[in-house]
Amino acid sequence: MAMDRREFLKIAGLTALLGVGGKAGFELLAPGAVDAAVKDVPLTAGKKWGMAIDVRLLDDGVMEACVEACHIHNNVPHIGNPKEEIKWIWKETYDHAFPGQENEYLAEGFKEKHFLLLCNHCTNPPCCRVCPTKATWKREDGIVMMDMHRCIGCRFCMAACPYGARSFNWGDPQKAPKELNPNFPTNREFPTRSKGVVEKCTFCAERLAKGQFPACVEAGNKMKPGVLVFGDLDDLKSEVRTALRKRYSIRRKPELGTGPNIYYMI
Amino acid sequence: MYDGGKIITGLVIGVGLLLFPVFYNAGKAAKAPERVLTEKAKAAQQCVEPLSFMKTEHMKLLDEWRQQVVRDDVRYYTSASGKVYYKGLQTTCMDCHSNKTKFCDQCHNYMGVAPYCWDCHIAPKENQ
């Protein structure tokens, strides 16, 4: 990339600003800061996005609100057939969420409890390693991103993901059953996908770019403040790191070495 | 030449058949469609770049935008005039050019190109 002196100084200054200015509670960019300063600089610098989910606050109502908000924002259709289901974030039982940790004598209620699952935005994502077209890759800010334009639908990533976080479009989502999707597409500012591509959670990258939280975080916290804590895992003072310091947390299948970045605070 | 009469007749018929479409369609070329602008587009005076550039390069610009937004998260475009735009087919382009059938499709059909943008991206609602 050709870069002149002015541009270099701009980027250098900005990076320093983003790195130093990360106060707790102010983790995302301050409103307007995006527009003012970073018009032509990637917003991905100096972050490692992650999430902590407070299991104690999690109930069915909250989970359903999160799923609903996500699927509305991202134009995820209801297919009706569980075999062709498309899900970015979903509800799952303890034994399915944390296989290998189904101790015979668990704390009361855990066996029946449901958990909120989504893409773990792994530090070492196996899905990206197997993708033959680089349609999925790890962004600098930790988001495991999808480029639907490049996806050829080989589904290697689905086989590689140990969390089942990826869904395949067996049919054209724009032709999903009308009776299940009366207002589809639900978000006219966001595209749908096409037949034959894989899709998954993107941490609402386009919302982050505007300085907003992901749709699930916003919806969940509206019902139970603090249930989903989202932020920069690289920032010691961030809300997530503070929450994770205070509470014991578990992750899904950490023994596989994928380095999941979704923490469940028990 | 043996069977000269038959061969020449055959040749005349053959060439005639071959050239038939040319004569049949002579003077009937489909007229290039006129670009239709919405009130909003007219009021803006200029697209993100000048007309001549947009006419020939809009596909390259869109391709560049998609690459930068999706892969590099560079979401703002500074035009030659210094004005800043949010890069987005659905949110920026179609905000002004909300008459997709008249603005995009007409000319694409005429040229016989079928961009697959609309397989995923949502076309604006049009009053027809």
Interface residues (C-beta under 8 A of the other chain):
Chain A: V38 K39 D40 V41 P42 L43 T44 N75 W137 R139 M145 D147 M148 H149 D172 P185 R188 E189 F190 P191 T192 R193 S194 K195 A205 E206 A209
Chain B: R66 V70 R71 D72 D73 V74 R75 Y76 T78 V84 G88 Q90 T91 Y116 D119 C120 H121 I122 P124
